[in-house]
Amino acid sequence: MSPYPSGVAQPPEAVRSRSVGFGPAAPEGVASALEPGAPRPMGRGTTLEVDGISKSFGSVQALASVSFTVRAGEIVGLLGPNGAGKSTAMKAILGIVPADSGEVRLLGRDVGEDLSSAKRHIGYVPESPALYEFLTGAEYLDFVADMYGLEASARKERIQQFLTGFELDGHENALISGYSQGMRQKVALIAAFVHRPQLLLLDEPLNGLDPRSARITKDLLRNLADHERTAVLFSTHVLEIAEAICDRVVILHRGQVLASGPFATIRDRAGLAGQDLEEVFLKLTGTGDLREVVEALSR
């Protein structure tokens, strides 16, 4: 078992430290991680390519030849019912759960050939982040930033900007063991953002967040995608959020890709013009009419 928290990729090689500034439309008090004068390339090349990955746990097939891509500057929603394979897919991308077959490519290179190097470019928030509870919030974030090779002066400023933006300043010197669920989630998010990754893997990242922090996170993701060309794979059960911020969605069902593409395209192919994502999702996953269930539970 890895000694590192599940919200942190294992120790990467040093990444290049950059100064931190505020980008256009960044939420007030939160650094957008833009470096004026040194933007990332504006191309829409493929950052992540998942090519036919399969994974079984005993007799249960969690993933069955799953394929999709995430391009630079794009937010892709990974959707599906409970047990559809969303978390397994993210763990397979990271190598936490090795796939039985298939290939994952990051920036055109097979992740399996050099997993440690690939993780330099990834920020990950698992569904249930496990943090070092007997570190303070500031100590934990400093540790993560140090793992990614950020210089002391740069990481101190960067961490402070995030602490302020997420309203954790004043709590950063308290032990994580005393944090609420929402405070822990904020720390996990900051740990994923701190090194300016080219790919963000976020599994239910809004869990436990208050409305202000959830809005900051959504706006920050859009800002990073639009101005930093960060690729984002975003899993959520809140379909209104997915419809609002995702450029494309991938719908998993029983370990297989049921549909993939822009929401409007999926909706039209399903013959559900004018319907919202929730109605389309329920129809595609075979749970379209829930009235009988609701009526039975109301008796």
C-alpha positions as a printed Julia matrix, in Angstrom:
299×3 Matrix{Float64}:
   0.0     0.0     0.0
   1.27    3.44   -0.87
   2.33    5.56    2.14
   0.98    8.66    0.43
  -2.53   10.07    0.91
  -5.03    9.1    -1.77
  -5.44   12.75   -2.72
  -1.78   13.03   -3.72
   0.03   11.44   -6.61
   3.11    9.56   -5.44
   6.33   11.62   -5.28
   6.99   13.12   -8.69
  10.19   14.41  -10.11
  10.71   18.11   -9.58
   8.39   20.29  -11.59
   9.26   23.73  -12.78
   8.2    26.37  -10.26
   6.32   29.34  -11.65
   5.12   32.59  -10.19
   1.44   32.97   -9.46
  -0.88   35.67  -10.71
  -4.57   36.31  -11.12
  -6.09   35.53  -14.5
  -9.14   36.95  -16.2
 -12.41   36.11  -14.45
 -10.66   34.37  -11.57
 -12.83   34.17   -8.45
 -11.96   36.9    -5.99
  -9.21   35.85   -3.6
  -8.25   32.69   -5.51
  -5.18   32.49   -7.73
  -6.01   31.23  -11.18
  -2.44   29.95  -11.54
  -1.84   32.01  -14.65
   1.62   33.32  -15.31
   1.34   36.54  -17.29
   3.47   36.45  -20.4
   3.97   32.68  -20.36
   0.66   31.03  -21.24
   0.43   27.42  -22.23
   0.01   26.68  -25.93
  -3.47   27.54  -27.1
  -3.91   24.36  -29.16
  -6.65   21.82  -28.55
  -4.38   18.79  -28.62
  -5.38   15.64  -26.77
  -4.08   15.67  -23.2
  -5.57   12.36  -22.06
  -6.47    9.35  -24.17
  -8.09    6.33  -22.58
  -7.97    3.5   -25.1
  -9.95    0.34  -24.45
  -9.2    -0.15  -20.76
 -10.85   -3.06  -18.97
 -10.75   -4.05  -15.31
 -12.3    -6.93  -13.41
 -12.47   -7.62   -9.69
 -12.99  -11.36   -9.5
 -16.18  -12.11  -11.41
 -17.24   -8.46  -11.5
 -16.22   -6.51  -14.59
 -15.88   -2.9   -13.49
 -14.71   -1.56  -16.87
 -15.24   -3.11  -20.29
 -13.13   -1.65  -23.1
 -13.68    1.97  -22.04
 -12.35    4.64  -24.41
 -12.56    8.44  -24.35
 -10.35   11.51  -24.66
  -9.93   14.83  -22.87
  -8.42   17.68  -24.85
  -6.42   20.62  -23.59
  -8.72   23.37  -22.35
 -11.71   21.05  -22.07
 -13.88   19.98  -19.14
 -15.3    16.49  -19.62
 -17.96   15.15  -17.28
 -17.68   11.48  -16.34
 -21.22   10.47  -15.44
 -22.97    7.27  -14.46
 -25.06    5.56  -11.77
 -23.43    4.24   -8.61
 -21.17    1.33   -9.53
 -20.88    2.36  -13.18
 -17.06    2.42  -13.05
 -16.3     6.13  -12.76
 -13.95    5.95   -9.77
 -12.31    2.79  -11.14
 -11.64    4.56  -14.43
  -9.93    7.45  -12.67
  -7.85    5.1   -10.53
  -6.87    3.14  -13.65
  -5.72    6.36  -15.33
  -3.49    7.05  -12.32
  -2.23    3.49  -12.05
  -3.7     3.12   -8.54
  -5.78    0.24   -9.93
  -3.87   -1.35  -12.85
  -6.07   -2.03  -15.85
  -6.24   -5.62  -17.11
  -5.95   -4.43  -20.69
  -5.97   -1.24  -22.75
  -3.76    1.8   -22.63
  -3.76    5.27  -21.08
  -1.79    8.01  -22.84
  -0.97   11.38  -21.32
   0.35   14.02  -23.7
   0.85   11.28  -26.27
   2.93    8.97  -24.07
   1.91    5.65  -22.54
   1.42    6.34  -18.83
   2.48    2.8   -17.99
   5.97    3.37  -19.35
   6.82    6.06  -16.78
   4.06    6.45  -14.23
   6.04    8.67  -11.85
   6.85   11.13  -14.6
   3.23   11.18  -15.78
   1.99   12.02  -12.29
   3.97   15.26  -12.35
   1.32   16.57  -14.73
  -1.77   15.35  -12.85
  -3.82   16.77   -9.99
  -6.2    14.28   -8.36
  -9.06   14.55   -5.9
 -10.52   11.14   -5.0
 -14.12   10.62   -3.94
 -13.06   10.28   -0.3
  -9.73   12.09    0.21
  -7.44   10.58    2.86
  -5.24   13.28    4.34
  -2.51   13.15    6.98
  -4.66   14.03    9.98
  -1.8    14.83   12.35
  -0.38   17.51   10.11
  -1.84   20.98   10.04
  -3.47   22.18    6.84
  -0.48   24.41    6.11
   2.01   21.6     6.79
   0.14   19.2     4.53
  -0.05   21.64    1.62
   3.6    22.6     2.06
   4.48   18.9     1.96
   2.51   18.35   -1.25
   4.0    21.43   -2.93
   7.48   20.31   -1.88
   6.85   16.87   -3.41
   6.11   18.58   -6.71
   9.3    20.64   -6.48
   7.82   24.11   -5.98
  10.37   26.45   -4.48
   9.71   27.55   -0.91
   9.03   31.21   -1.68
   6.69   30.47   -4.59
   4.71   27.78   -2.8
   4.21   29.89    0.32
   2.59   32.67   -1.7
   0.57   30.26   -3.81
  -0.73   28.27   -0.85
  -1.7    31.45    0.98
  -3.74   32.65   -1.99
  -5.72   29.44   -2.01
  -6.16   29.41    1.77
  -7.56   32.93    1.6
  -9.8    32.21   -1.36
 -11.27   29.09    0.23
 -11.63   30.81    3.62
  -9.17   28.51    5.38
  -6.87   31.29    6.56
  -6.99   31.3    10.32
  -7.43   27.51   10.32
  -4.27   26.53    8.48
  -2.3    25.93   11.68
  -4.9    23.59   13.19
  -4.56   19.82   12.84
  -6.48   18.3     9.94
  -7.97   15.8    12.41
 -10.12   18.66   13.7
 -11.32   19.81   10.27
 -14.88   19.41    9.06
 -15.61   17.43    5.9
 -15.83   20.62    3.87
 -12.52   21.93    5.19
 -10.82   18.63    4.33
 -12.29   18.79    0.83
 -10.88   22.28    0.38
  -7.42   21.07    1.4
  -7.67   18.19   -1.08
  -8.64   20.59   -3.86
  -5.78   22.98   -3.08
  -3.37   20.02   -3.09
  -4.6    19.11   -6.59
  -4.31   22.67   -7.92
  -1.08   23.76   -6.27
   1.44   22.54   -8.9
  -0.51   23.79  -11.93
  -1.15   20.34  -13.47
  -2.0    19.89  -17.12
  -4.66   17.31  -16.23
  -7.1    17.4   -13.31
  -8.9    14.2   -12.28
 -11.71   15.18   -9.92
 -13.99   12.54   -8.43
 -17.0    14.28   -6.87
 -14.89   17.36   -6.04
 -17.79   19.42   -4.66
 -18.63   16.94   -1.89
 -19.08   18.76    1.41
 -18.36   22.24    0.05
 -20.43   25.24    1.07
 -22.15   27.13   -1.8
 -19.44   29.81   -1.96
 -16.59   27.31   -2.21
 -18.49   25.19   -4.71
 -19.01   28.24   -6.91
 -15.34   29.21   -6.64
 -14.31   25.69   -7.6
 -16.59   25.61  -10.65
 -15.48   29.05  -11.83
 -11.83   28.22  -11.21
 -12.08   25.03  -13.28
 -13.59   26.98  -16.15
 -10.89   29.63  -15.83
  -8.09   27.06  -15.79
  -9.53   25.32  -18.84
 -10.05   28.52  -20.8
  -6.84   30.36  -19.93
  -4.34   27.68  -18.86
  -5.55   25.01  -21.3
  -5.88   22.61  -18.36
  -7.7    19.39  -19.24
 -10.32   18.41  -16.64
 -12.05   15.07  -16.1
 -14.86   15.75  -13.66
 -17.09   13.12  -12.05
 -20.34   14.2   -10.41
 -23.83   12.93   -9.62
 -25.18   16.49   -9.71
 -26.21   16.6   -13.35
 -27.16   20.29  -13.29
 -23.5    21.07  -12.52
 -22.27   18.82  -15.31
 -24.62   20.43  -17.78
 -23.51   23.91  -16.71
 -19.73   23.53  -16.84
 -18.81   20.53  -19.01
 -17.92   20.82  -22.68
 -18.59   17.13  -23.23
 -19.86   14.23  -21.15
 -19.03   10.53  -21.06
 -21.83    8.39  -19.63
 -20.76    5.06  -18.14
 -23.24    2.28  -17.4
 -22.24   -1.13  -16.08
 -18.62   -0.5   -16.96
 -19.22    0.51  -20.57
 -19.42    3.84  -22.39
 -23.11    4.34  -23.06
 -22.77    7.72  -24.74
 -20.05   10.32  -25.32
 -20.0    13.8   -26.78
 -21.44   17.3   -26.28
 -24.67   17.19  -24.28
 -26.71   18.67  -27.12
 -25.48   15.97  -29.51
 -26.3    13.15  -27.08
 -29.72   14.65  -26.41
 -30.55   14.9   -30.11
 -29.35   11.35  -30.81
 -31.56   10.12  -27.98
 -34.55   11.89  -29.54
 -35.05   14.05  -26.46
 -34.91   17.55  -27.91
 -35.57   20.21  -25.3
 -34.88   17.92  -22.34
 -32.23   18.64  -19.7
 -29.28   16.39  -18.92
 -31.05   14.69  -16.03
 -33.9    13.5   -18.25
 -31.48   12.34  -20.95
 -29.33   10.51  -18.4
 -32.32    8.74  -16.85
 -33.62    7.7   -20.25
 -30.26    6.35  -21.43
 -29.59    4.42  -18.22
 -33.06    2.84  -18.24
 -34.5     4.72  -15.28
 -36.65    7.24  -17.1
 -40.0     6.91  -15.31
 -39.67    6.96  -11.55
 -43.24    7.85  -10.68
 -44.19    4.33   -9.57
 -41.15    4.15   -7.3
 -41.93    7.53   -5.72
 -45.59    6.61   -5.26
 -44.69    3.3    -3.61
 -42.27    4.98   -1.22
 -44.86    7.6    -0.31
 -47.43    5.09    0.92
